[in-house]
Amino acid sequence: MAVTSSRRRLSTIAAAAEYASCSPKTIRRRISDGSLTGYRMGSRLIRIDLDELDQLLRPIPTGGAAGGRGC
């Protein structure tokens, strides 16, 4: 029987903010609005799964050739 394990890459709020090049307030807002899960360790420590943070990143669509206009 195969055992699969999915390990989380847990990080502090400050380290997650640095990883994503944003403010710790932004990470806290994402936890508050439900788009990012915060994991509590004990009564005060909060950790963020960096893989989940990566999933929030989305590419910005560009006009490219579909716009039909030149520069």
Phi, psi and omega in degrees: 000125181275138178252123178257137178232135176247109181272138177271145173263087184277143183216159174289165177298315181298316181291324178294321178295318178295318179302319183267004182054050177219182181275149172303330177298324178296318178297315179298322178296319179295324176294316182296320182275357175089001181278349178221138181269130172259138180249121181272134175241107184078203184271341186236328187284131177240136179235152181239138175276115183296331177295322177292322177297318177302324182291340177286337182286132179228141178291148177272124179292142179246159180294318180051214182282345183294335181287332177078001180255145175271170178276000000 
